[in-house]
Amino acid sequence: MENNKFTPETICQGTKTYNIPIYQRLFAWDEANVMQLLDDLKDQFVKSPDKPYYIGMLTMHGNDLVDGQQRFTVLSLIASVFQRYYAPWSAMKGKLHLSARGDDADYLCSLFSDKPKADVENQKMRKGREAIEAWVKDNESTLDITSYAEYLFKYCTFFIATLPEGYQPRDLNKYFEAMNSTGRNLESYEIVKVVKYLKSMTSEQDLYNDIWNIVADMDKPLIRKKTKGDKKENEEEFRRRYMEAIYQFDILFPEELRANINDLSKPDENDQQVTFESIRNLQPDGHNPDVRRQDRYYGEGYHSILSFPEFLLQILYIQLPLEVREAVNVNEFFDTHKLQTTIDEHTRSWKEQEWKQFGRELLRYRLIYDYYVIRIPNSEAGDYNMDYSDTADSDVDAAVITQIQSMLFVDSSSKTYYRWIVPLLEYLKANPDASADAIFQKIQEIDNNIDEHSRAFLEDEPSYSYGGRRTVYFLRRLDFYLWLKNHRSKNTSEESYSIINNFRFKRGINSQEHLHPQHDEDRDGYKPWGQQKHKFGNLFLISSSFNSTQSDDTINTKFGRIKDQIAYSRIESIKLYYIWCLCNKEEKQWTIENMQQHQKEMMGVLLDSYSDEKEDLAIPE
């Protein structure tokens, strides 16, 4: 293959068009994927505005994009927005051709105009573009968008590998089979496995290869409930197998672990029963986990918070001496694009013993992670899931531990998961008898100890007012502790109990919204609030894509959405629900005085959340 370096600028300066053949899957990135890419590019732009940011490799056969169409489509969507800020982006129009998908091609081209074609709308493309627009809106007050758009155009860099022109269909089929069984996105950690991990070993390579392979599929728990006929393993036995595998790991490793790990029976009756004589006989399932994660399954079931590269870096971080941890640049350390470089830098002195220990810790911590850390629903309507359920002798139930983890999840990214996942895994490894109460208190402590979550920021009002760096976090934290208060009340006879208890955190609910309209000058029916409208009391969280198009609606319109959300049994902001109840569902009652009183009460909830003694706050009727 011939490798070539490209940027949007070089693509636009050329005459070549890039075709997505009919056998390629449709555009599948969600809003979180798009925003994560923009955040990563922003980090590089702020740090080194004259250095490239690499987004990987694309593979072509002739003019066909054999691999990489998702990233090329995202660049086209970025171009459709950023052409407003840096005109040369407009030359990306028409560079991507969608073979035999005329409607999608027309819609993509129409996004470069003022009026996208609604009659041929591609919803994924529309939502992706809205996410980009929302990202721009959220960042334009602190970032020079024009300079940023120019940086992306000139420095967002990828390589294109060209397959030989002589490739026949059967050759392409072999290429696809190779991608599906190992996957291009697996390349970096597969290289680490071969040239570092396994190469260091003079014995037991098969065993440690198998450990790596089963841990790599993050979306398939290593221990599952067994089924026999119509009967499923009970919770007590399921927990016993987990506890034995985790807390007697060193005694049982490797052969005796088979009774807990290897006799996996999948919960779906259509799944294949898999049994093994020994952990040495485990085989990878042929899936590319990263591709599965991009697809997000779309259906029933759950997937892992972490990808395998992310998990690898968490466990490597755990293995580092404390003084080394404190010295690393975490933004670079947890950048999965730099996986090989990071592992090479921190394992140069490792010999066979250290690499085998790393393999064992991968397996041990994966078992802890599977049992105690939440998994994400594949369906937008689904709830988070966690196998841990041993809460019989505790005040805290599994729903509380699930909810606080989901708050931390939506407030984290690939580069910040370590702030709560690493200390939680370390605590659980060291405390086999930890009760649900103790685990919850530990997670609260972890959250409170994150620098950016410090109580001290509540003494600096700009930090949590509109546009503040901590505002989104504190709005999320507030929703959690309002939910917790309601959940602990057990007041199931009240209508508000089920409305609040059904609340779930979503990553897409991440944009600060004003209740009293942001633009209230010379507007019928509204008195200007001045700076009061930007205070925490007047804010709540909303979907970023929704906020980008309807951020200045009337209070009645926003209250109307609460009614719709209640009808569908899933409100998006408990804080907004409190306001709605405070105002007796009437717009005219949202006055500056009521806003200030609401803010005082909500700040009281936040301040109390850092204390062991929490004052009661009445649940709204």
C-alpha positions in Angstrom: 0.0 0.0 0.0 1.1 3.6 -0.7 0.5 6.0 2.2 -0.3 9.6 1.6 -0.9 12.5 4.0 -4.0 14.6 3.5 -5.9 17.5 5.1 -9.2 19.1 4.1 -7.1 21.8 2.5 -5.3 19.3 0.2 -8.6 17.5 -0.5 -10.2 20.8 -1.6 -7.2 21.8 -3.7 -7.3 18.6 -5.7 -9.8 17.5 -8.4 -10.5 14.0 -7.0 -13.9 13.0 -5.6 -14.3 10.2 -3.0 -17.0 7.7 -3.4 -18.8 5.6 -0.7 -19.7 2.4 -2.4 -23.2 0.9 -1.9 -21.9 -2.0 0.2 -20.6 0.5 2.9 -22.9 1.0 5.9 -24.8 4.3 6.3 -23.4 7.2 8.4 -23.7 6.1 12.0 -21.9 8.6 14.2 -24.0 10.1 17.0 -23.8 13.6 18.5 -21.4 12.5 21.3 -18.9 11.1 18.7 -19.0 14.4 16.7 -18.5 16.6 19.8 -15.7 14.4 21.1 -13.8 14.9 17.8 -14.3 18.6 17.9 -13.2 18.7 21.6 -10.1 16.7 20.8 -9.2 19.0 17.9 -9.8 22.0 20.1 -7.4 20.7 22.8 -4.7 20.4 20.1 -5.5 23.8 18.6 -5.3 25.5 22.0 -2.1 23.7 22.9 -0.2 23.7 19.6 -2.1 25.7 16.9 0.7 25.0 14.3 0.8 21.3 14.7 -1.3 18.6 13.0 -4.0 16.5 14.7 -4.2 13.0 13.2 -7.6 11.3 12.9 -6.3 8.0 11.5 -6.1 6.2 8.2 -8.5 5.9 5.3 -8.3 3.1 2.8 -9.2 3.5 -0.9 -9.6 1.3 -3.9 -9.6 3.5 -7.0 -12.1 6.3 -6.0 -13.9 4.1 -3.5 -13.5 4.7 0.2 -13.1 1.1 1.5 -12.6 2.2 5.1 -13.0 5.6 6.7 -16.3 6.9 5.2 -17.5 7.8 8.7 -14.7 10.3 9.3 -14.9 11.7 5.7 -18.6 12.3 6.2 -18.0 14.1 9.5 -15.5 16.3 7.7 -18.1 17.2 5.1 -20.6 18.1 7.9 -18.0 20.2 9.6 -17.3 21.9 6.3 -21.0 22.7 5.9 -20.9 24.7 9.2 -17.4 26.0 9.2 -17.6 27.5 5.7 -19.4 30.4 7.5 -16.2 31.1 9.5 -13.5 30.2 7.0 -14.7 30.3 3.3 -12.2 27.7 1.8 -14.2 25.0 3.6 -17.0 25.5 1.0 -14.8 23.6 -1.6 -15.6 20.4 0.3 -19.0 20.5 -1.3 -19.3 17.6 -3.7 -16.0 16.0 -2.7 -17.9 13.1 -1.2 -20.0 11.0 -3.6 -22.5 8.4 -2.3 -22.8 5.7 -4.9 -26.5 4.6 -5.5 -27.7 6.8 -2.6 -28.9 9.8 -4.5 -31.1 11.2 -1.8 -28.3 11.2 0.8 -25.9 12.8 -1.7 -28.4 15.5 -2.5 -29.1 16.2 1.2 -25.3 16.3 2.0 -24.8 18.9 -0.7 -27.8 20.9 0.3 -26.3 21.3 3.8 -23.8 23.8 2.2 -26.7 26.0 1.3 -29.1 28.1 3.5 -32.0 25.7 2.9 -31.2 22.0 3.4 -33.5 19.7 1.5 -36.1 18.5 4.0 -37.7 16.1 1.5 -34.5 13.9 1.3 -33.4 14.4 4.9 -30.9 12.0 6.4 -31.6 12.2 10.1 -28.1 11.1 11.2 -26.5 13.7 9.0 -28.9 16.3 10.3 -28.2 15.5 13.9 -24.5 15.4 13.3 -24.6 18.9 11.8 -26.8 20.2 14.6 -24.3 18.9 17.1 -21.6 20.8 15.3 -23.7 24.0 15.4 -24.4 23.5 19.1 -20.7 22.9 19.8 -19.9 26.2 18.0 -22.5 28.0 20.1 -21.2 26.6 23.3 -17.6 27.5 22.5 -17.8 30.8 20.6 -17.6 32.9 23.8 -14.2 31.5 24.7 -12.8 30.4 21.4 -11.9 32.2 18.2 -14.0 30.1 15.9 -12.6 31.6 12.7 -9.0 30.7 13.7 -10.2 27.3 14.9 -12.0 26.6 11.5 -8.8 27.6 9.7 -6.8 25.3 11.9 -9.1 22.3 11.2 -8.9 23.0 7.5 -5.1 23.1 7.4 -4.1 20.7 10.2 -6.8 18.0 10.6 -4.6 15.3 9.1 -5.2 11.7 8.0 -3.4 9.2 5.8 -4.9 7.5 2.8 -3.7 3.9 2.0 -4.4 2.9 -1.6 -5.1 -0.7 -2.4 -3.5 -1.9 -5.6 -5.6 -1.2 -8.7 -5.4 -4.9 -9.6 -7.5 -5.9 -6.6 -10.4 -8.1 -7.7 -13.7 -8.5 -5.8 -12.4 -11.6 -4.1 -9.4 -9.7 -2.9 -11.6 -7.0 -1.4 -13.7 -9.6 0.3 -10.5 -10.9 2.0 -9.6 -7.4 3.0 -13.1 -6.9 4.5 -12.8 -10.3 6.3 -9.5 -9.1 7.8 -11.0 -5.8 8.9 -14.0 -7.6 10.5 -11.9 -10.1 12.4 -9.2 -7.7 13.7 -10.4 -4.3 12.6 -8.4 -1.3 11.5 -9.2 0.5 14.8 -7.6 -2.4 16.6 -4.3 -1.9 14.9 -2.6 0.1 17.6 -3.3 -2.3 20.5 -2.9 -5.4 18.4 0.7 -4.1 17.6 1.2 -3.5 21.4 0.1 -7.1 22.0 2.5 -8.6 19.5 5.6 -6.5 19.7 5.6 -5.7 23.4 3.3 -7.9 25.5 3.7 -11.3 23.9 7.2 -10.7 22.6 8.4 -10.4 26.2 7.3 -13.9 27.1 9.3 -17.1 26.9 6.4 -19.2 28.2 2.6 -19.3 28.4 2.1 -17.1 25.4 -1.1 -18.9 24.5 -2.6 -18.2 28.0 -1.7 -14.5 28.0 -2.8 -14.1 24.4 -6.2 -15.6 25.3 -6.5 -13.3 28.3 -5.8 -10.2 26.1 -8.3 -11.4 23.5 -11.2 -12.0 25.9 -10.6 -8.8 27.8 -10.5 -6.9 24.5 -14.2 -7.4 23.9 -15.4 -4.9 26.4 -19.1 -5.3 25.6 -19.3 -8.9 26.6 -19.1 -9.5 30.4 -16.7 -12.2 31.3 -19.2 -13.7 33.8 -22.8 -14.1 32.8 -25.8 -15.8 34.4 -25.9 -19.4 33.5 -29.1 -20.8 32.0 -30.3 -24.4 32.0 -33.5 -24.9 30.1 -35.9 -22.3 31.2 -34.1 -21.7 34.5 -31.6 -18.9 35.0 -28.9 -18.8 37.7 -30.1 -17.0 40.9 -28.5 -13.8 42.1 -26.8 -15.5 45.1 -24.9 -18.0 43.0 -24.1 -15.4 40.3 -22.7 -13.1 43.0 -20.7 -16.0 44.5 -19.0 -16.7 41.2 -18.1 -13.1 40.8 -16.8 -12.7 44.3 -14.7 -15.9 44.1 -13.2 -14.9 40.7 -12.4 -11.3 41.9 -11.3 -11.9 45.5 -9.7 -15.3 45.2 -8.1 -14.4 41.9 -4.5 -15.1 42.9 -5.3 -18.4 44.4 -7.4 -19.6 41.4 -5.4 -18.2 38.6 -5.4 -19.6 35.9 -6.9 -23.0 35.8 -9.5 -22.8 38.6 -11.0 -19.6 37.2 -12.6 -21.6 34.5 -15.6 -22.4 36.7 -16.4 -18.7 37.1 -15.2 -17.2 33.8 -15.2 -19.8 31.1 -18.6 -21.6 31.4 -20.3 -18.6 29.8 -23.9 -19.1 28.8 -25.4 -16.1 27.1 -28.7 -14.8 28.4 -30.4 -14.8 25.0 -31.6 -18.3 24.0 -30.5 -17.6 20.5 -26.9 -17.1 21.6 -24.4 -20.0 21.4 -23.5 -21.9 24.5 -19.7 -21.7 25.1 -17.8 -23.9 27.5 -14.1 -24.4 28.0 -11.9 -26.9 29.8 -9.5 -24.1 30.9 -8.9 -20.4 30.4 -6.1 -21.5 28.0 -8.8 -22.7 25.6 -10.6 -19.3 25.3 -10.7 -17.9 21.8 -11.6 -14.4 20.6 -15.0 -14.2 19.0 -13.9 -12.6 15.7 -15.6 -9.3 16.4 -14.0 -5.9 16.1 -15.1 -4.3 19.4 -14.4 -0.8 18.1 -16.7 -1.3 15.1 -19.4 -2.7 17.4 -19.1 0.3 19.6 -19.4 2.7 16.6 -22.6 0.9 15.6 -23.9 1.2 19.2 -25.9 -2.0 18.4 -29.3 -0.1 18.0 -31.5 -2.5 19.9 -31.7 -4.3 23.2 -28.8 -4.9 25.5 -25.9 -2.8 26.8 -22.3 -1.9 26.0 -19.3 -0.8 28.0 -18.5 2.7 29.0 -14.9 2.1 28.0 -13.4 0.9 24.7 -10.5 -1.6 25.1 -7.8 1.1 24.3 -9.4 3.2 27.1 -9.4 0.3 29.5 -5.8 -0.6 28.7 -4.8 3.0 29.6 -6.7 2.9 32.9 -5.0 -0.3 34.0 -1.6 1.0 32.8 -2.2 4.1 34.9 -3.0 1.9 38.0 0.3 0.1 37.5 2.4 3.3 37.6 4.1 4.4 40.8 2.3 7.3 42.4 5.1 9.8 41.7 4.9 8.8 38.0 1.1 9.3 37.9 1.4 12.7 39.4 4.0 13.7 36.7 2.2 12.5 33.6 0.3 14.8 31.3 -3.1 13.1 31.5 -4.4 14.7 28.3 -1.6 13.0 26.4 -1.5 9.8 28.5 -5.2 9.0 28.0 -5.3 10.0 24.3 -6.0 6.6 22.6 -4.5 7.9 19.4 -1.2 7.9 21.2 -1.7 4.4 22.7 1.5 2.9 21.3 3.7 5.9 22.3 2.2 6.0 25.8 2.7 2.3 26.5 6.2 2.3 25.0 7.2 5.2 27.2 5.9 3.7 30.4 7.0 0.1 29.9 10.5 0.4 28.6 12.0 -1.3 31.6 9.4 -4.1 31.8 10.5 -7.7 31.4 8.5 -10.9 31.2 7.4 -10.8 34.8 6.0 -7.2 34.6 4.1 -8.0 31.3 2.6 -11.1 32.8 1.6 -9.2 35.9 0.0 -6.6 33.6 -2.0 -9.4 31.8 -3.2 -10.7 35.1 -4.2 -7.3 36.3 -6.1 -6.7 33.0 -8.2 -9.8 33.8 -8.6 -9.0 37.5 -9.7 -5.4 37.0 -11.9 -6.4 34.0 -13.8 -8.7 36.4 -14.2 -5.9 38.9 -15.2 -3.5 36.2 -17.8 -5.9 34.8 -19.5 -6.4 38.2 -19.4 -2.9 39.7 -19.4 -0.4 36.8 -22.5 0.5 34.9 -23.1 -0.4 31.2 -24.8 1.9 28.7 -28.1 0.9 27.1 -28.0 0.4 23.4 -31.5 1.9 23.1 -32.1 5.6 23.7 -35.1 4.6 25.8 -33.1 2.1 27.9 -31.8 2.4 31.5 -28.2 2.0 32.6 -27.4 -1.5 33.8 -25.1 -2.9 36.5 -24.6 -6.5 37.7 -23.9 -5.5 41.3 -27.0 -5.8 43.4 -25.8 -6.9 46.9 -27.6 -4.1 48.8 -29.8 -6.1 51.3 -28.1 -4.8 54.4 -27.6 -1.2 53.2 -29.6 2.0 53.1 -28.4 2.5 49.6 -29.8 0.4 46.7 -28.3 -0.4 43.4 -30.3 2.4 41.7 -28.4 5.0 43.7 -25.0 3.6 42.8 -26.1 3.3 39.1 -27.4 6.9 39.1 -24.3 8.5 40.5 -22.1 6.6 38.1 -24.2 7.6 35.2 -23.8 11.3 36.3 -20.1 10.8 36.4 -20.2 9.0 33.0 -22.0 11.8 31.1 -19.7 14.4 32.7 -16.6 12.5 31.6 -14.7 11.9 28.3 -12.1 9.5 27.1 -9.4 11.6 28.7 -11.2 12.1 32.1 -12.7 8.7 32.9 -9.6 7.9 35.0 -10.7 10.5 37.5 -13.4 8.3 38.9 -12.9 4.8 37.3 -9.3 4.4 38.5 -9.9 5.2 42.2 -13.2 3.2 42.2 -11.5 0.1 40.8 -8.6 0.4 43.2 -11.0 0.8 46.2 -13.1 -2.3 45.1 -10.0 -4.4 44.7 -8.8 -3.5 48.2 -12.2 -3.8 49.9 -13.9 -7.2 49.3 -16.4 -6.6 52.1 -17.5 -3.1 51.1 -21.2 -2.6 51.6 -23.4 -0.7 49.2 -23.4 2.2 51.6 -19.6 2.2 51.7 -19.3 2.0 47.9 -21.7 4.9 47.5 -19.8 7.0 50.0 -16.6 6.2 48.2 -18.0 7.4 44.9 -19.2 10.6 46.5 -15.8 11.1 48.0 -14.2 10.5 44.6 -16.5 13.0 42.9 -15.9 15.6 45.6 -12.1 15.2 45.3 -12.0 15.9 41.5 -10.5 19.3 41.3 -13.1 20.7 38.9 -15.9 19.4 41.1 -14.6 21.2 44.3 -17.1 22.8 46.6 -14.8 25.9 46.5 -16.2 26.8 43.1 -19.6 27.4 44.6 -18.1 30.5 46.3 -17.3 31.9 42.8 -20.6 32.7 41.1 -19.2 33.2 37.6 -18.0 29.5 37.7 -21.6 28.3 37.8 -23.5 31.1 36.0 -24.2 31.1 32.2 -21.1 30.2 30.3 -19.2 29.2 33.4 -16.7 26.4 33.2 -18.4 24.4 36.0 -22.0 25.2 35.2 -22.9 22.0 33.3 -21.4 19.9 36.1 -23.2 21.7 38.9 -26.5 21.5 37.0 -25.9 17.7 36.7 -24.9 17.4 40.3 -27.9 19.3 41.4 -30.2 17.0 39.4 -28.5 13.9 41.1 -29.0 15.2 44.6 -32.6 16.2 43.9 -33.2 12.8 42.5 -31.5 11.2 45.6 -33.7 13.2 48.0 -36.8 12.1 46.2 -35.6 8.4 45.8 -34.9 8.2 49.6 -38.3 9.6 50.5 -40.1 6.4 49.2 -43.1 8.6 49.0 -44.6 6.6 46.1 -48.1 8.0 46.6 -47.0 11.4 45.3 -47.2 12.0 41.6 -43.9 13.8 41.7 -42.1 10.8 43.1 -42.4 8.7 40.0 -41.8 11.7 37.7 -38.5 12.5 39.4 -37.5 8.8 40.1 -37.7 8.0 36.3 -35.1 10.7 35.5 -31.9 9.4 33.8 -28.7 11.2 32.8 -28.0 11.4 29.1 -24.8 12.6 27.6 -26.6 14.6 24.9 -28.3 16.7 27.6 -25.4 19.0 28.0 -26.3 22.5 26.9 -27.0 25.5 29.3 -30.5 26.9 28.6 -32.2 30.1 30.0 -35.7 29.8 31.2 -36.4 33.5 31.1 -35.3 34.1 27.4 -31.7 35.0 26.8 -32.7 37.8 24.3 -35.4 39.7 26.2 -34.7 43.3 25.1 -37.6 44.9 23.2 -39.5 41.7 23.3 -43.3 41.7 23.9 -44.4 40.2 27.2 -40.9 40.3 28.8 -39.2 42.8 31.0 -35.4 42.8 30.6 -33.7 41.0 33.4 -30.2 42.2 32.6 -27.5 40.0 34.1 -30.0 38.3 36.4 -31.1 36.1 33.5 -27.6 34.5 33.4 -27.7 33.4 37.0 -27.7 29.7 38.0 -31.3 30.0 39.1 -32.5 30.7 35.6 -30.6 27.9 34.0 -31.3 24.2 33.2 -29.8 21.6 30.9 -31.2 20.7 27.5 -30.2 18.7 24.5 -27.4 20.6 22.6 -29.0 19.9 19.2 -32.4 21.2 20.5 -30.8 24.2 22.1 -29.1 25.2 18.8 -32.4 25.7 17.1 -34.9 26.7 19.9 -32.8 28.3 22.6 -34.9 31.5 22.7 -38.4 30.1 23.0 -40.9 31.5 25.4 -41.2 30.2 29.0 -44.6 28.7 28.2 -43.0 26.7 25.3 -40.3 25.4 27.6 -42.9 24.5 30.3 -44.9 22.8 27.5 -41.9 20.5 26.9 -41.9 19.5 30.6 -45.6 18.4 30.1 -44.6 16.4 27.1 -41.7 14.8 28.9 -44.0 13.8 31.8 -46.4 12.2 29.4 -43.5 10.1 28.1 -42.4 9.3 31.7 -38.9 10.8 31.3 -38.1 14.4 32.2 -34.7 15.8 31.1 -34.1 18.3 33.9 -35.3 17.9 37.5 -34.4 21.5 38.2 -36.7 22.7 35.5 -39.5 20.4 36.9 -39.0 22.1 40.3 -39.3 25.5 38.7 -42.5 24.4 36.8 -44.0 23.3 40.1 -42.8 26.5 41.9 -44.6 28.6 39.3 -47.8 26.5 39.5 -47.1 25.8 35.8 -47.7 29.5 34.9 -45.2 31.5 33.0 -46.1 34.8 34.7 -44.9 33.5 38.0 -41.3 33.2 36.9 -40.2 36.5 38.3 -36.7 37.7 39.3 -37.8 37.3 43.0 -38.9 33.7 42.5 -35.7 33.0 40.5 -33.6 34.3 43.3 -35.4 32.3 45.9 -35.1 29.2 43.7 -31.4 29.8 43.3 -31.0 30.1 47.1 -32.7 26.8 47.7 -30.8 25.0 44.9 -27.5 26.3 46.1 -28.4 25.0 49.5 -28.9 21.6 48.0 -25.5 21.7 46.3 -23.7 23.0 49.4 -25.3 20.3 51.6 -24.3 17.6 49.1 -20.7 18.1 50.2 -21.6 17.5 53.8 -22.5 14.4 55.7 -25.4 16.3 57.2 -27.9 17.2 54.5 -30.9 19.4 55.2 -34.3 18.4 54.0 -35.8 20.2 50.9 -39.5 19.8 50.2 -40.4 17.8 47.2 -42.5 19.9 44.8 -46.1 19.0 44.7 
